[in-house]
Amino acid sequence: MFFCGVIILHSKSGKSLSTLSGLNSKSTIQDVKQKFHSQNKKYYPDRQGFKLDPRGKMLKDDQTLESIGVKPSGNLYFKDLGPQVGWTTVFLTEYAGPLVIYLLFYIRPAIIYGATASTSPRALVVDIAAGCWTFHYAKRLFETVFVHRFSHATMPILNIFKNSVYYWGFAAFVAYFVNHPLYTPPAYGDMQVYGGLAGFIFGEIGNLSIHVALRNLRPAGSKVRRIPFAGSNPFTWMFGLVSCPNYTYETISWMSFAVMTQCAPAALFCLAGFYQMAVWAKGKHRNYLKEFKDYPRLRRSIVPFIF
């Protein structure tokens, strides 16, 4: 069935923006975006969002007009998502910043604390903490380039500033105290330091293992979604307990880092990160339950057996 024209209305004002011809019942929202872009060059496809009603949910690119009930001469509501930037660019910016900032405090303490800081004795745990921090963000940069497969190509450019303030700010906050000449090593000495280090390494390996497993679920260039299950790698067994074990392992890493350094800013960083990851995990868990009727009901979102 060919449509004589799909009318595009502004989601806030209700004003008619365009009438798209040449579409049919099998045309997808991606096709609509391409048509709209041909008439409105400012709004490239990644910047466009479409809804069935002004307050409804954003439609997915692969949904057809027939499947969402749009009739010939029907309406769609347009939302400008704002200027976009690629996810890879966002992540590289977010993760390179904390790495450079932390190492500045560690390698050049005289710049931050004064000339005498470079000659002050440094506890072994400070060196270990710098190694852990460097490994974590180097791993994130590696994953961004070689592991992650993103379901969406872009995100609003404003997010790169918002997220960078969070990551860069906490990097400076934690680095300032851990690398301070007056920093005091943990109360329980080597037992606490090496116990925290073991937990950190465990969490990092687990996190990487889950990211690789999630990558293997989605063929390159596709947006395929499948239920993740445990594989032969023991770290993936966490899938039997939670929907987002990558967040679970990351929380373990930063909890261990906070214990290892016995540093309040590191604990605050862990708490803030856990809160945000819990919000994301609960959202993803709900989506899994809605999308897959056979999704394991005993799984929780991020904390096994709890939530």
Secondary structure, DSSP 8 states (H G I E B T S, - for coil): -B-S-EEEEETTT--EEEEE-S-BTT-BHHHHHHHHHHH-TTS-GGGEEEESSTTS----TT-BTTTTT--TT-EEEEEE--SEEEHHHHHHHHHHHHHHHHHHHHH-HHHHH-GGGGGS---HHHHHHHHHHHHHHHHHHHHHHHT---SSSEEETHHHHHHHHHHHHHHHHHHHHHT-TT----TTHHHHHHHHHHHHHHHHHHHHHHHHHHHHHS-TT----------SSGGGGGGGTBS-HHHHHHHHHHHHHHHHHT-HHHHHHHHHHHHHHHHHHHHHHHHHHHH-TT--TT-BSSSTTT-
